[in-house]
């Protein structure tokens, strides 16, 4: 059994919450000079997802921290100048290109994987590599086919091959075009100094544990492991020399570690008020969200409609450093529609109205309509507040 070092620092639950908010870019003035790329580096990973309601999740992440940054600016910041690559981290994520060496352990694990759900037809892998080398960046369709049928799992042999090459690290997703991955050879897409910097598994995991701790500010073993989807035993093996320091957080009841830089200065500054993507790294781990914010969050997009409680793409509302409600949004022409709004208390009305109006402006909507508020008596106050903000 590993003996854990005794914490020398005790944090209150509120201290831990503010440290986490600052680490995730929601407390204090945003670094607008670093922009979207700064957000990506700060978080270490930005999750991708196919669902688009207000916008896709990887667009919502910088919006939540920086405000109304242009959506074309977001895409350009991620994909131009070989700044980022897509790979498997917390899930499918955009990652800073400088972290390429630190996912070598995962690429090796895929290469050594004995069983796959999709069979790789003979000769197709080499053909895909040859075609990319000859023709340059291509989608799976341009390579010869993505799916055999409309079923999401029914990949063509070409799709199987190029996805396998991506997992192995021989191919890189260099952008999303109409939500399709655009593949290129890693030898062209990744700078030479990074491409050939192959670290051993321990070095990779140690770096990712440190990055997770920095991005979280403070977290339990499970929090840190979940950030880049590491195994608990992998975290245990390196956390003592990761640079993170053990702390005790009142009320958590579990050992925790913190970024020493996060402990060096008290977390102060202005809180962001915003809608959060359900795939935002501030809230993507349910147990952590409940522990820090006392807020139970579950994405219901994949829940049968009759069983949904809060709506298809309910977005938590962050205000004053707390999660104060949820909004399930939709768009109808130039109107942002709040199909369902859940408020923790009447005090949340102004914050939810502000978050809705700012989001509407960002996606070029000129009006906001509220269809349902779980507390019916708050429907009229919320509508009145929106009308005042919209002028």
Secondary structure, DSSP 8 states (H G I E B T S, - for coil): -------SEEE-HHHHHHHHHHHTT-BS---TTTHHHHHHHHHS-EE--S-BSSSBHHHHHHHHHHSS--HHHHHHHHHGGG-EEEEESSSEEEEEGGGGGGGHHHHHHHHT----SS---TTHHHHHHHHHHHH-SEEHHHHT-SBSSSSTT-B-HHHHHHHHHHHHTSEEEEEEETTEEEEEEHHHHS-HHHHT----HHHHHHHHHHHHHHHHSEEEHHHHHHHTT--HHHHHHHGGGSSEEEEEETTT-S-EEEEHHHHHS---S-B--EE--TT-TTTSSHHHHHHHHS------TTS-GGG-SS-TTEEEEEETTEEEEEEEEEEETTEEEEEEEEESSGGGHHHHHHHHHHHHHHTT--EEEE--BSSGGGHHHHHHHHHHHH-
